[in-house]
C-alpha cells in the first residue's frame, strides 16, 4: 500500500483499490493528483494479476472536484491550451479492466466526471452529488456532456448540468446514475464483493473487449454495430476463454480464465 500525490493504491488478490486521500483538501484534486490517478489505473490494467479496480475516497468525501486554489490560478492566468490531462480524468473509461466507483461521500465537478467514467457505481446512503460546473462559471468539462446523457438520458443530464443543483445518492439511484445505494459502513465491502465477482467469474479478455465495444458501438447504426460484434464473436470462438467457460459450466466450478494482459 502506498500514497503518492494524494492517491492511495493497494491490491488484495485480483482487486486493486485506488483511494483519493488528500485530507487537508477533502480529496479535491490538483494536477499531480489527476496524473497519479490516471497512472495508477493504467498500472492496474497492465498488471496480469489485477482483474478489477475499485475507486473510492478516504474520509467523508469521494472527490469534491478540482482544488479551488488551482481554479484561482487558472482564472488569473488561463492556459493557452488544455493539454492531455483528460486522459487521466477519464482513465476508467479507457483502461481494459473494469472499474467500480464506490462513492462514499461528496462527489462534484471533476470527481463527478471520474465517477461517471467508471463502469459501475455504488453510493453510500446520503452521499451528495452535483455537477457544479455552471455554478462556477465553467462548462461541461472532460466529456461529461457525452457521458451523462448516456447514463441518465438527455433530459435529466441537461437538468443536472444546467442547474448544477445538489442531489442525493437516493435520487442518483432513481435517475439510473448509480446501481446501488448501501449503508455507508457497508460500501467498501459491497464494492469489493462486486469487484471480486467480476474478477472470479468474468473473463478478463471478454470484459476488456466489451469496454471497447461500449466506446465504439454506441455511436454506430445498429446494423454496423451488429456486424462489428459478429466479427469479434467469431474471433472469440477460437480463443481459450470459450473452452474454459464451457468446461467450468459443465464441471460446476469457478472458471480459471487466463489473464488478458
ChimeraX attribute file (.defattr): number of C-alpha atoms within 10 A of each C-alpha:
attribute: neighborCount
match mode: 1-to-1
recipient: residues
	/A:1	9
	/A:2	9
	/A:3	15
	/A:4	13
	/A:5	17
	/A:6	23
	/A:7	26
	/A:8	22
	/A:9	20
	/A:10	14
	/A:11	15
	/A:12	12
	/A:13	11
	/A:14	18
	/A:15	20
	/A:16	26
	/A:17	24
	/A:18	25
	/A:19	22
	/A:20	28
	/A:21	26
	/A:22	21
	/A:23	14
	/A:24	8
	/A:25	16
	/A:26	20
	/A:27	28
	/A:28	28
	/A:29	27
	/A:30	18
	/A:31	14
	/A:32	13
	/A:33	22
	/A:34	24
	/A:35	19
	/A:36	19
	/A:37	29
	/A:38	20
	/A:39	15
	/A:40	19
	/A:41	26
	/A:42	18
	/A:43	13
	/A:44	24
	/A:45	25
	/A:46	16
	/A:47	16
	/A:48	13
	/A:49	18
	/A:50	22
	/A:51	30
	/A:52	26
	/A:53	28
	/A:54	25
	/A:55	27
	/A:56	28
	/A:57	25
	/A:58	19
	/A:59	14
	/A:60	15
	/A:61	23
	/A:62	31
	/A:63	33
	/A:64	25
	/A:65	24
	/A:66	20
	/A:67	17
	/A:68	14
	/A:69	13
	/A:70	14
	/A:71	14
	/A:72	11
	/A:73	11
	/A:74	11
	/A:75	10
	/A:76	9
	/A:77	9
	/A:78	11
	/A:79	10
	/A:80	6
	/A:81	6
	/A:82	8
	/A:83	8
	/A:84	8
	/A:85	14
	/A:86	15
	/A:87	16
	/A:88	22
	/A:89	22
	/A:90	23
	/A:91	23
	/A:92	27
	/A:93	22
	/A:94	19
	/A:95	19
	/A:96	26
	/A:97	29
	/A:98	25
	/A:99	26
	/A:100	24
	/A:101	26
	/A:102	28
	/A:103	32
	/A:104	28
	/A:105	25
	/A:106	25
	/A:107	29
	/A:108	25
	/A:109	26
	/A:110	26
	/A:111	26
	/A:112	22
	/A:113	24
	/A:114	24
	/A:115	29
	/A:116	22
	/A:117	24
	/A:118	21
	/A:119	14
	/A:120	20
	/A:121	23
	/A:122	26
	/A:123	32
	/A:124	23
	/A:125	20
	/A:126	18
	/A:127	21
	/A:128	23
	/A:129	26
	/A:130	22
	/A:131	28
	/A:132	25
	/A:133	21
	/A:134	16
	/A:135	14
	/A:136	10
	/A:137	7
	/A:138	10
	/A:139	14
	/A:140	17
	/A:141	14
	/A:142	17
	/A:143	13
	/A:144	22
	/A:145	16
	/A:146	13
	/A:147	16
	/A:148	22
	/A:149	15
	/A:150	14
	/A:151	16
	/A:152	18
	/A:153	14
	/A:154	13
	/A:155	9
	/A:156	14
	/A:157	21
	/A:158	15
	/A:159	11
	/A:160	20
	/A:161	20
	/A:162	16
	/A:163	15
	/A:164	19
	/A:165	15
	/A:166	14
	/A:167	15
	/A:168	18
	/A:169	26
	/A:170	19
	/A:171	15
	/A:172	20
	/A:173	16
	/A:174	13
	/A:175	15
	/A:176	13
	/A:177	23
	/A:178	23
	/A:179	13
	/A:180	21
	/A:181	23
	/A:182	18
	/A:183	13
	/A:184	16
	/A:185	11
	/A:186	12
	/A:187	21
	/A:188	20
	/A:189	11
	/A:190	18
	/A:191	25
	/A:192	20
	/A:193	13
	/A:194	16
	/A:195	22
	/A:196	20
	/A:197	12
	/A:198	18
	/A:199	23
	/A:200	17
	/A:201	15
	/A:202	18
	/A:203	21
	/A:204	25
	/A:205	20
	/A:206	16
	/A:207	19
	/A:208	18
	/A:209	15
	/A:210	17
	/A:211	18
	/A:212	15
	/A:213	15
	/A:214	11
	/A:215	11
	/A:216	12
	/A:217	16
	/A:218	11
	/A:219	10
	/A:220	11
	/A:221	9
	/A:222	11
	/A:223	9
	/A:224	12
	/A:225	15
	/A:226	13
	/A:227	11
	/A:228	15
	/A:229	16
	/A:230	12
	/A:231	10
	/A:232	14
	/A:233	11
	/A:234	10
	/A:235	10
	/A:236	14
	/A:237	11
	/A:238	10
	/A:239	11
	/A:240	11
	/A:241	22
	/A:242	15
	/A:243	12
	/A:244	17
	/A:245	18
	/A:246	12
	/A:247	15
	/A:248	16
	/A:249	11
	/A:250	9
	/A:251	9
	/A:252	9
	/A:253	11
	/A:254	14
	/A:255	18
	/A:256	15
	/A:257	20
	/A:258	13
	/A:259	14
	/A:260	20
	/A:261	15
